[in-house]
Amino acid sequence: MPSQKYEAFVTAAETGSFKSTAEKLGYTQAGISYMMNALEEEMGTALFIRDHSGVRLTADGENLLPWIQDVRASEQALQTRLDEIRDVESGNVRVATFNSIAIHWLPSIISEFLETHPKIEFEFNCFENQDLMEEDIWNGKFDCGFVTLPVKSKFYTMPLTTEPIYVVVAPDHPLANRKTFTRKALETEPYIKIYNDSYTEYDIIFERNGVKPNTRFVVDNDFAAIGMVSKGLGFSLFPRLILEETSFEVATLEPETPMRRKIALAVRSIDKASIATKAFLRFVREWVRTNESEACAF
């Protein structure tokens, strides 16, 4: 990053020799001479007096020396800062997510990430509506986000894993011991819907099974819905992560036509993402890869 010509100029001024400068900086003497000629042409004035004893600065060279030293020092400071950033010593990553990831993945991910990158700062926001999340990522309010595929916007996406979506019923439900929840049950049993004003994977399940749900309750909280299910008020649909370590007693079945959702990380542009964001993306990918068997166990 620092200009080779400026470095060579300052070193030649200090040593009084193009030969010594070449040896010190790892160039040929002809290479140093070429750089100084080019710098003189760029500056529009002679910088060195050359004779058999070596080189010494002209009056203009003496005048410009402190300025070039300042430029060289600034370039070296810039390079140092860039190296620090590339080593992810500092930075801020704004992450959009949804509840199940925030509860079951992010605490471990962030804890382990900060062991090697302790100065990175994070901001998180949980969304129930992926359309709104995508809009905020696209508009730059967040650097990246956990999403379910497919996405509507033209993001760069990094697939992470897939997880099943289960039908959840009370333990004493007549179908609780079955392997699957039938199409007829999906249509006739009372359904506890999680409120969402966008099209979701739950809507896809009913479409794939060719039925319309008998919606009895609409709630805006996952755990409230699970509590209602545990009391026998109806069935609901949840991805595996939501059901991990739940305190409610429920039974899980796959719908007659199974459904799995694909979880990914999305950024508007991987090329324009900050170095800290890229480091986070790489870490999450490796974390999921390493912990997938444990994370996907149910």
N, C-alpha and C positions, 0 to 999 in steps of 0.2 A: 504493500500500500504506500509507504513513504517513497518520495521521489528518489530514484537512484542518483540523478544528477545533483540534487541538493546534498545528499549524503557525501557524494564524491567531492563536491566543491568544498564543503566544510572540512573534510578530512585532508584534502590537498592543501588547504590554507593552513592547517595545523602542522602537517608534516613537511611542507615545502618541497614535495616530491610526488610526481605522478607514479613513479615506480613503487614507492612506499605505500601510496594510497591503493594501488592495484593489489599489492600483497596483503594489505590489511583488509580489504573488502572482497577479495577473492575474484578479481578481474585481471585481464591482461593490461599491460601498460598502454597498448594501443587502444583498448576499450575505454580506459579512463580518459585518454587524450581525445577520443571521439566524442565522449559525453561532454567534456568541457568545451570543445569547439561548438557543439550543438547548443549548450547553455549560453555561450557568448553570442551566438547568432540569435537565440531567443530573446536575450536581454538587449541586444543591439549595441553592445559595447564590449571592449576587451576586459577580461577579468584577471588574467594572469600575464606576467612577464616571464617568458620562457628563456632560459640560458643553460649553459653547460653545467652549472652548479645546481640546477633544479628549477623550481618555479616560485614566484612570489606575487602577491596581489598587487594589481594596479590601484590607483586612487579610487576608481569606480568600484573595483573589487572590495577594497577596504570599506567603502561606504555601504555596499550591499551586504557585506558579511553578516552583520547582526540581524538584518531582515531575513536573510535566508536561514540563519540559525533558528529564528523564531518559527519560520514556516516548517522547518524540519522537526522542531520540538512539537509543534501542533500536530503534524502528521503522525509522529510516533505516539502521541497521546491518543489520537483517534484510533490508530491501529490497536493500541492496548485496550481501548474501550470496546472495539469490535470483537477482539479476542475474548474479552470477558462475557460479552453478550452471547457469542457463539458457544461459550462454555456454560451458558444458561445460569449465570451467577445472579441475574436479576431479571425482572420483567413481571408482567401482569397478564393473566389469562382469564378471560371472561367466558364462563361455560353455561350454556343452557341445557337443561336436562328434564327428565320426568321423574316422578316420585320413586318408582321402584329402583331406578339406577341410583338416585340420590341416597336412598336408604341402604341398599345392599352392596353397592359397588364403591361409591365415591369415598366413604370414610377410609377404606383400606387403600384405595388407589392414591389418594392425596397423602396419607400418612407415609406410604412407601416412597412416593415421588419426592417428598420433601426431605427424605433422608439423604438424597444425593443432590437436591437442588433447594436448599433451605431458604433462599432469598426470593424465590418465586412467590408472588401473591396471587390469590384466586378470588374471583367473584362468581357466585352461583345464583341461578334463578330456576325454579321449577315451573313447568308448564303442564297444564292439562290438555291444551289444544295445540297440536303440532303445527297447524297452519300459522298460528300466531308466533310460535317459536321460529319457524322457517323465515317468516317475515322479519323478525328481529335479528336473526343471524345475517340475512341478506342485507339488511340496512346497516350493519356494522355495530349493533348494540352488543353483540356477543362474538367472540372470536371463533367459537366452535360450539357444537351441540350434539347431544345424543339423540338420535332420531330412529324411527322405524321406517324401513324401506317399503315401497318406493317414496321418494320425496318429489314434491311438485316443482321446486326450484332447481336451477342448474348448478347444484353444489358439486364439489369434489367430496365423495363419500368413501369412508374406510369401513368396510363391513367388519363386524366384530364377532357376532354369534347369532344363533337362532334359538328361540325358546317357544315351547308349546303354550297354547292358550287352552285353559281348562274350563269346563263347566263345574261350578262349585255348588254343592247342595248340603243340607243339614245331614249329620251322621245317621239320623233315623229316617231319611227320605226313602221311599220305596225303591228308588233306583240307585241308592248309594253304593250298593255292592256290585253294580254292573260295570263292565269295562268301558262302555260307551253310553252317551246320552242320546237317545233316539231323536230322529227328526220330529216325530210326533210330539215328544216331550218338549223339544225346543219351541214348538208352536203352541202347545196347550198349557204347559206349566207356567205359573206366574213368574214373570221375569223382573228382576231388580236391576234397573239400568243405571250405569254410571253416566251422569250428565256430561255431554260433550256436544257442542254445536257443529262439530265437523264430522266428516265421514271417517270411521275408524275400522280397525280390524275386527271389532265385534260385529259391526254391520255386515262385514264380508262373510262372517261365519253363517249368519242367517241366510244371506244370499246364496252361498254355496250349498247350503242344505235345502234351499228352495222353500223357505218358510218365513212367515212374519211373526215376530215375538208377541206374546201376550203380556205386554208391559204393564205391571201393576204398580211399581214404585220407581221413582227417579230420584237418585241421591247424587250429591256432588263430592262424595268422599269415599275412597276405596274401602277404608277400614270400617266405616259405618255400614257399607253394603255387606261386607263379610259378616259383621255382627248380625245384621238382619237375616242373612242366609242361615247362620248358625241357629237362629231361633225358628227356623222352618217357615219363614215368610215368603220364600221363593228361591229361585236359582239365580246365579249371576255368572259372569265370565271374567276370568282373570288370567294374566300371564303368570308363568312360574315364579318370577322374581317377587311379585307382590305376595305370593303365598308362602314364601320362605319365612320360617320362624313366626308365623302368625299365632297369636294367643287364643284364637277361636278354634273350636272343634268343628271341622267341616270335612266333607268327602269330595274328592276330585275325580272327574271323569273326562275323557275326551269326547267332543261332539262326534256324531256319527260320521261326518266328513271332517277330518282333523284340520287344525289350523295352527300354523307356526308363524311367528313374526320375526323379521330380520332386524337386528339392532346394529346400528352403524354410527360412526362419528361423521359429522358434516362440517365443512368449512366452505366459505364462498370461493376462495382460491387458495390452493396449497402453495402456489408460487409466491403469493403475496402475504402469506401467513407469517406472523412473527416467529423468531427463532424459539422463543419460549413455548409458543403454541405448538410448533412442530415437535418439540421435545415431548410435550404432553401427549400429543397424538401417538407418537412412537411408543411411549411408555404404556399408555392404555392398551394399545394393540398387544404388546408383549404380556401385560398383566392378564388380559383376558385369555390369551393363548395358554399361559401358564396355569391359570386358575379355572379354566373352562370346565374341566371334569368335575371339580368341586362346586363351581357356580351353577352348573346345569343339573346337579344331582337334586332329586326331589323325593 
